């Protein structure tokens, strides 16, 4: 089997009776074609916390360790970055008052605190020992640059602190304001948390596919409202322009699904999450990106292959073994691959109704990250429903809003994709072609 997976994998060949109440999840009615991958990058500098990493990829919640932030006393659930510090020349250099910078810093930190188990303080930190230090650099004066950057300081194989440097002007030669300073700082705090830039064509398509009926890439002006790691807020003739982040205009981008997924993977969260797509297994020049790993991949065995990555936080009382239900027609049990981080067995627990398959992580109260690679007799895909049950109940029923924001609460998350027996577009060609499709599937069986 071609699983494109870097580690020795646990091949799931076990079947057992589901020990928890079966939950059947209905399908979504429309068909979509494969297109670019779920989009986020990790940054090696700041890639999570050392007490989550363990001594190997098997005993921690990361499948690949970067330069992590050091463990804190007692390994608290919420990682506290403490108060940020300001260099003595920052305020005069950027032309903003202390209250404006303080308020913008609090707001930027609060946004990340909503989605990841992290905490940021105020701006009263000591410049000699703060974990995050805001500094002024007059050399960042090129109008064509972002004019702000995060500079990691390492201590051996771990992070020591991050300096976030600001130039005298915002990009485009615009003056710094409360709005664009907060917008920029929120972006740079993403780097502190180990998330890289998302400067890619159509990076607003963070959920793989556009809203039904909208072409890819979705460049409507309303689609600018996502991805603070892209910071795209301007438009040309009513369409988003991926090359323009206009710092003279109000910020519109937010912390969206791709960034929530990345932050949850690295830091834990109050939410469970699942996304479709693989994650690069090496640090390539300090980053690792999500990659397409679903749909028609021309496997030598003729099967379609989908990869699911996600994070689970178990909060139930009494505790139980968490499980994942995925609507997955044509599932081929003998060839699936599963891995949990920290490493415990992940087993196939059987079909729980319709085309929904269940995968159980065999440790009571387990919390961490998981990776599933599932083969199907079919190679085309559709939106599918998925559930993670681990105390928190997060369903993924994928009807995205048209403004690019699809995370609303813990009952609606980023789009999940899986196989479909036959594309609706082929069915429209007539009974003859439909018959050919049936013959092919019969042969595969």
C-alpha positions as CSV (number, residue, x, y, z in Angstrom):
1,X,0.0,0.0,0.0
2,X,1.3,3.4,-0.8
3,X,0.6,5.4,2.4
4,X,3.2,8.2,2.0
5,X,3.7,8.0,5.8
6,X,7.1,8.6,7.4
7,X,6.9,6.4,10.4
8,X,6.4,2.7,11.0
9,X,2.7,2.5,10.9
10,X,0.2,0.6,12.9
11,X,-1.8,-1.4,10.3
12,X,-5.3,-1.7,11.6
13,X,-6.7,-5.1,10.9
14,X,-8.7,-5.6,14.1
15,X,-12.5,-5.6,14.2
16,X,-14.6,-5.6,17.4
17,X,-18.1,-4.7,18.5
18,X,-18.6,-1.1,19.3
19,X,-18.9,-0.7,23.0
20,X,-20.5,2.7,22.8
21,X,-23.9,3.7,21.5
22,X,-23.8,3.7,17.7
23,X,-24.3,7.1,16.0
24,X,-25.2,7.3,12.4
25,X,-24.2,10.5,10.6
26,X,-26.1,11.5,7.4
27,X,-24.4,12.4,4.2
28,X,-24.2,15.7,2.4
29,X,-26.1,15.7,-0.8
30,X,-23.8,17.4,-3.3
31,X,-20.7,16.2,-5.2
32,X,-17.4,18.1,-5.5
33,X,-14.2,17.3,-7.4
34,X,-10.8,17.0,-5.9
35,X,-8.7,20.2,-5.7
36,X,-5.9,21.7,-3.6
37,X,-5.1,20.6,-0.1
38,X,-6.3,21.9,3.2
39,X,-3.8,24.7,3.8
40,X,-1.6,25.4,6.7
41,X,2.2,25.3,7.4
42,X,4.0,24.6,10.6
43,X,7.2,26.6,11.5
44,X,10.0,24.7,13.1
45,X,10.8,27.6,15.5
46,X,8.1,27.6,18.2
47,X,6.6,24.2,17.2
48,X,4.7,23.5,20.3
49,X,5.7,22.8,23.9
50,X,8.5,20.4,25.0
51,X,6.3,18.5,27.6
52,X,4.0,17.6,24.7
53,X,6.8,16.4,22.5
54,X,8.2,13.5,24.5
55,X,11.6,11.9,23.7
56,X,10.4,10.4,20.4
57,X,7.5,10.8,18.0
58,X,5.8,7.8,19.7
59,X,5.5,9.0,23.3
60,X,4.4,12.6,22.7
61,X,1.6,14.2,20.9
62,X,3.7,15.4,17.9
63,X,4.7,13.2,15.0
64,X,7.7,15.5,14.3
65,X,9.4,17.7,16.9
66,X,10.7,21.1,16.1
67,X,12.3,23.8,18.3
68,X,9.7,23.7,21.1
69,X,9.0,26.1,23.9
70,X,10.4,24.8,27.2
71,X,8.2,22.9,29.6
72,X,6.7,25.0,32.5
73,X,6.5,24.0,36.1
74,X,3.8,21.5,36.6
75,X,3.2,21.2,32.9
76,X,-0.1,23.3,33.1
77,X,-2.9,22.7,30.6
78,X,-2.6,26.4,29.5
79,X,0.9,27.4,28.4
80,X,1.5,30.9,29.8
81,X,3.7,33.1,27.6
82,X,3.5,35.8,30.4
83,X,3.7,39.5,29.8
84,X,5.2,40.8,26.6
85,X,8.0,43.4,26.8
86,X,8.5,46.6,24.9
87,X,11.9,48.0,23.9
88,X,12.5,51.5,25.1
89,X,12.4,52.9,21.6
90,X,9.4,51.0,20.3
91,X,6.6,53.6,21.0
92,X,8.5,56.6,19.6
93,X,9.7,54.6,16.7
94,X,6.3,53.4,15.5
95,X,4.5,56.6,16.6
96,X,1.9,54.9,18.9
97,X,1.1,55.6,22.5
98,X,1.5,53.0,25.3
99,X,-2.3,52.6,25.8
100,X,-2.8,51.9,22.1
101,X,-0.1,49.3,22.0
102,X,-1.2,47.8,25.3
103,X,-4.8,47.5,24.1
104,X,-3.8,46.1,20.7
105,X,-1.5,43.5,22.3
106,X,-4.3,42.3,24.7
107,X,-6.7,42.0,21.8
108,X,-4.3,40.1,19.6
109,X,-3.4,37.6,22.4
110,X,-7.1,37.1,23.3
111,X,-7.8,36.0,19.7
112,X,-5.4,33.1,19.9
113,X,-6.5,32.2,23.5
114,X,-10.0,31.5,22.1
115,X,-8.7,28.5,20.1
116,X,-5.5,27.2,21.6
117,X,-4.5,26.3,25.2
118,X,-2.1,29.4,25.5
119,X,-2.2,32.6,27.4
120,X,-0.6,36.0,26.8
121,X,-0.3,38.7,29.3
122,X,0.0,42.5,29.0
123,X,2.9,44.7,27.9
124,X,4.6,45.1,31.3
125,X,7.2,42.3,30.7
126,X,10.9,42.6,31.5
127,X,12.9,43.0,28.2
128,X,15.6,40.8,29.6
129,X,13.5,37.7,30.4
130,X,10.1,38.0,28.6
131,X,9.3,35.1,26.2
132,X,7.8,37.5,23.7
133,X,9.6,40.9,23.2
134,X,8.3,43.7,21.0
135,X,11.2,45.7,19.6
136,X,11.8,48.5,17.1
137,X,14.0,48.1,14.1
138,X,14.5,51.2,11.9
139,X,16.0,49.0,9.2
140,X,12.6,47.5,8.5
141,X,11.7,50.5,6.3
142,X,11.2,49.1,2.8
143,X,7.5,49.9,1.8
144,X,7.3,46.7,-0.1
145,X,8.0,44.6,2.9
146,X,5.7,43.6,5.8
147,X,7.8,45.8,8.0
148,X,7.4,43.4,10.9
149,X,9.0,40.1,11.6
150,X,9.4,37.4,14.2
151,X,13.0,36.5,15.2
152,X,13.4,33.4,17.2
153,X,16.2,33.0,19.7
154,X,17.2,29.4,20.3
155,X,18.8,27.8,23.3
156,X,20.1,24.5,22.2
157,X,17.2,22.6,20.7
158,X,14.5,24.7,22.4
159,X,13.1,28.2,22.1
160,X,14.5,30.8,24.4
161,X,12.4,33.8,23.3
162,X,10.9,35.5,20.3
163,X,11.5,39.1,19.3
164,X,8.8,40.7,17.2
165,X,10.4,43.6,15.3
166,X,8.4,46.5,13.9
167,X,9.7,49.1,11.4
168,X,8.8,52.8,11.4
169,X,6.0,52.3,9.0
170,X,3.4,49.7,8.2
171,X,3.6,48.0,4.8
172,X,3.0,50.4,1.9
173,X,4.4,53.3,3.8
174,X,1.3,53.6,5.9
175,X,1.4,54.9,9.4
176,X,1.0,52.4,12.2
177,X,-2.5,52.6,13.7
178,X,-4.3,50.7,16.5
179,X,-6.0,48.6,13.9
180,X,-3.1,47.6,11.6
181,X,-0.7,47.2,14.6
182,X,-3.2,44.7,16.2
183,X,-3.7,42.9,12.9
184,X,0.1,42.6,12.4
185,X,0.8,41.5,16.0
186,X,-1.9,38.8,15.8
187,X,-0.2,37.5,12.7
188,X,3.2,37.5,14.3
189,X,1.9,35.8,17.4
190,X,0.9,33.0,15.0
191,X,4.6,32.6,14.3
192,X,5.3,32.5,18.0
193,X,2.9,29.6,18.2
194,X,4.7,27.8,15.4
195,X,2.4,28.6,12.5
196,X,3.9,29.8,9.2
197,X,2.7,32.2,6.6
198,X,-0.1,31.2,4.2
199,X,1.0,33.4,1.3
200,X,-0.2,31.0,-1.4
201,X,-2.5,31.6,-4.4
202,X,-6.1,30.9,-3.3
203,X,-4.9,30.2,0.2
204,X,-8.4,31.4,1.3
205,X,-9.5,28.0,0.1
206,X,-8.4,26.6,3.5
207,X,-11.1,23.9,3.4
208,X,-10.0,22.4,0.0
209,X,-13.1,23.3,-1.9
210,X,-15.0,26.5,-2.6
211,X,-18.6,27.0,-1.4
212,X,-20.8,25.0,-3.7
213,X,-21.4,26.8,-7.0
214,X,-18.3,29.1,-6.6
215,X,-15.3,28.5,-8.8
216,X,-11.8,27.8,-7.4
217,X,-10.1,30.0,-6.4
218,X,-12.9,31.8,-4.6
219,X,-11.8,35.5,-5.1
220,X,-15.0,37.2,-4.0
221,X,-14.4,40.1,-1.8
222,X,-16.3,38.4,1.0
223,X,-13.8,35.5,0.9
224,X,-11.1,37.9,2.1
225,X,-12.4,37.3,5.7
226,X,-10.1,34.5,6.6
227,X,-6.5,33.5,7.4
228,X,-4.8,36.1,9.5
229,X,-1.6,34.3,8.5
230,X,-2.3,35.6,5.0
231,X,-3.7,39.1,6.0
232,X,-5.5,39.7,2.7
233,X,-8.0,42.5,3.1
234,X,-8.2,44.3,-0.3
235,X,-10.0,43.7,-3.5
236,X,-9.7,44.5,-7.2
237,X,-13.0,45.1,-9.0
238,X,-14.8,43.3,-6.3
239,X,-12.4,40.3,-6.2
240,X,-9.7,39.6,-3.6
241,X,-6.2,40.2,-4.8
242,X,-3.8,37.8,-3.2
243,X,-0.9,40.2,-3.7
244,X,-2.5,43.1,-1.7
245,X,-2.8,43.5,2.0
246,X,-3.8,47.2,2.3
247,X,-2.7,48.5,5.7
248,X,-4.6,51.8,5.1
249,X,-7.9,49.8,5.2
250,X,-9.5,48.1,8.2
251,X,-8.4,44.6,8.9
252,X,-10.8,41.9,7.9
253,X,-9.0,38.6,8.4
254,X,-9.5,36.4,11.4
255,X,-8.0,33.3,13.0
256,X,-9.7,30.7,10.8
257,X,-10.0,26.9,10.4
258,X,-6.5,26.2,9.0
259,X,-4.9,28.2,11.8
260,X,-7.2,26.7,14.4
261,X,-6.2,23.2,13.2
262,X,-2.5,24.0,13.4
263,X,-2.7,25.6,16.8
264,X,-4.8,22.7,18.2
265,X,-2.3,20.2,16.9
266,X,0.6,22.0,18.6
267,X,-1.0,23.3,21.8
268,X,-4.2,21.5,22.5
269,X,-7.6,23.2,22.6
270,X,-11.1,23.2,24.0
271,X,-12.2,21.8,20.7
272,X,-11.7,18.5,19.0
273,X,-10.9,18.8,15.3
274,X,-10.4,16.8,12.1
275,X,-9.2,17.8,8.7
276,X,-8.6,16.0,5.4
277,X,-5.0,16.1,4.0
278,X,-1.5,14.9,4.8
279,X,1.2,16.8,6.6
280,X,4.8,16.9,5.3
281,X,7.0,14.6,7.3
282,X,10.2,16.6,7.1
283,X,11.2,20.2,8.1
284,X,11.9,21.8,4.7
285,X,13.9,25.0,5.3
286,X,12.2,25.2,8.6
287,X,8.6,24.6,7.6
288,X,6.3,21.7,6.9
289,X,3.1,22.1,4.9
290,X,-0.2,20.2,4.5
291,X,-0.4,18.3,1.3
292,X,-3.2,16.9,-0.8
293,X,-3.9,13.3,0.3
294,X,-7.4,12.5,-0.7
295,X,-9.5,11.5,-3.7
296,X,-8.2,10.1,-7.0
297,X,-4.5,9.6,-6.4
298,X,-3.9,6.9,-9.1
299,X,-2.9,4.3,-6.6
300,X,-1.3,1.2,-8.1
301,X,-4.0,-1.0,-6.5
302,X,-6.8,1.1,-8.0
303,X,-8.1,2.3,-4.6
304,X,-8.8,5.9,-3.5
305,X,-6.9,7.1,-0.5
306,X,-7.9,9.7,2.1
307,X,-5.8,10.9,5.0
308,X,-7.4,12.5,8.1
309,X,-5.5,14.3,10.8
310,X,-7.0,15.6,14.0
311,X,-6.8,16.4,17.7
312,X,-8.8,15.0,20.6
313,X,-9.3,16.4,24.1
314,X,-11.0,14.0,26.4
315,X,-13.1,15.7,29.1
316,X,-15.9,13.2,29.8
317,X,-16.7,11.9,33.3
318,X,-16.5,9.0,33.6
319,X,-13.7,8.7,31.1
320,X,-13.9,6.3,28.1
321,X,-12.0,5.4,25.0
322,X,-12.4,8.2,22.4
323,X,-13.6,7.3,18.9
324,X,-13.9,8.8,15.5
325,X,-16.9,8.1,13.2
326,X,-16.4,8.9,9.5
327,X,-18.8,8.5,6.6
328,X,-16.6,6.4,4.3
329,X,-18.3,4.4,1.5
330,X,-16.3,1.5,0.0
331,X,-14.0,1.2,3.0
332,X,-11.2,-1.5,2.5
333,X,-10.5,-2.7,6.0
334,X,-7.4,-4.7,5.4
335,X,-5.4,-1.7,4.1
336,X,-6.0,1.1,6.5
337,X,-3.3,2.8,8.5
338,X,-3.7,4.4,11.9
339,X,-1.5,6.2,14.3
340,X,-2.1,8.0,17.6
341,X,0.3,10.5,19.3
342,X,1.0,9.6,22.1
343,X,1.2,6.1,20.7
344,X,-1.6,3.7,21.6
345,X,-3.5,1.2,19.4
346,X,-6.1,2.6,17.1
347,X,-8.5,-0.1,16.0
348,X,-11.4,-0.4,13.5
349,X,-14.5,-1.1,15.5
350,X,-16.8,-1.8,12.6
351,X,-19.6,-0.2,10.7
352,X,-22.1,1.6,12.9
353,X,-24.8,2.1,10.3
354,X,-25.0,3.2,6.7
355,X,-21.6,3.9,5.4
356,X,-20.2,5.2,8.7
357,X,-17.1,3.5,10.0
358,X,-15.8,3.7,13.6
359,X,-12.2,3.9,14.8
360,X,-11.4,3.6,18.5
361,X,-8.3,4.9,20.3
362,X,-7.7,2.2,22.9
363,X,-6.9,4.2,26.0
364,X,-9.4,5.5,28.5
365,X,-9.1,9.3,28.7
366,X,-6.6,9.6,25.8
367,X,-5.8,13.1,24.6
368,X,-3.5,13.9,21.7
369,X,-3.2,13.9,17.9
370,X,-4.2,11.2,15.4
371,X,-3.6,10.3,11.8
372,X,-5.8,7.9,9.8
373,X,-5.1,6.8,6.2
374,X,-8.2,5.1,4.8
375,X,-8.6,3.3,1.4
376,X,-11.8,3.0,-0.5
377,X,-13.0,1.1,-3.6
378,X,-13.9,4.6,-4.9
379,X,-11.6,7.4,-6.1
380,X,-14.0,10.3,-6.3
381,X,-15.0,12.4,-3.3
382,X,-17.8,14.3,-1.6
383,X,-18.3,16.2,1.6
384,X,-18.8,13.7,4.3
385,X,-19.9,13.8,7.9
386,X,-17.5,13.0,10.8
387,X,-17.8,12.9,14.6
388,X,-15.3,12.8,17.3
389,X,-16.7,11.6,20.6
390,X,-14.4,12.1,23.6
391,X,-16.4,14.0,26.2
392,X,-16.5,17.1,23.9
393,X,-18.8,16.3,21.1
394,X,-17.6,17.9,17.9
395,X,-19.5,17.2,14.7
396,X,-18.4,18.3,11.2
397,X,-21.4,18.8,9.0
398,X,-19.9,21.0,6.5
399,X,-22.1,23.7,5.2
400,X,-19.7,26.6,5.1
401,X,-20.7,30.2,5.3
402,X,-20.0,32.2,2.2
403,X,-17.6,34.7,3.8
404,X,-14.9,32.1,4.3
405,X,-15.6,31.5,8.0
406,X,-16.7,27.9,8.6
407,X,-15.9,27.5,12.3
408,X,-18.9,28.7,14.2
409,X,-18.8,26.6,17.4
410,X,-17.9,23.1,18.5
411,X,-20.7,21.6,16.4
412,X,-19.5,23.0,13.0
413,X,-15.9,22.7,11.9
414,X,-13.8,22.7,8.7
415,X,-14.9,20.6,5.7
416,X,-14.2,16.9,5.7
417,X,-14.0,14.8,2.5
418,X,-14.4,11.2,1.7
419,X,-15.3,8.8,-1.1
420,X,-18.5,8.7,-3.2
421,X,-19.6,5.6,-5.1
422,X,-20.1,7.5,-8.4
423,X,-19.8,11.1,-9.5
424,X,-23.0,12.8,-10.2
425,X,-21.5,14.3,-13.3
426,X,-20.9,10.9,-14.8
427,X,-24.4,9.8,-14.0
428,X,-25.7,12.6,-16.0
429,X,-24.1,11.2,-19.1
430,X,-26.6,8.4,-19.2
431,X,-27.3,4.8,-18.3
432,X,-24.6,3.4,-20.5
433,X,-21.7,5.2,-18.7
434,X,-23.4,4.5,-15.4
435,X,-23.2,0.8,-16.3
436,X,-19.5,1.1,-17.0
437,X,-19.0,2.6,-13.6
438,X,-20.8,-0.3,-12.0
439,X,-18.7,-2.8,-13.9
440,X,-15.5,-1.2,-12.7
441,X,-16.6,-1.3,-9.1
442,X,-17.7,-4.9,-9.5
443,X,-14.3,-5.8,-10.8
444,X,-12.6,-4.0,-7.9
445,X,-14.6,-6.1,-5.4
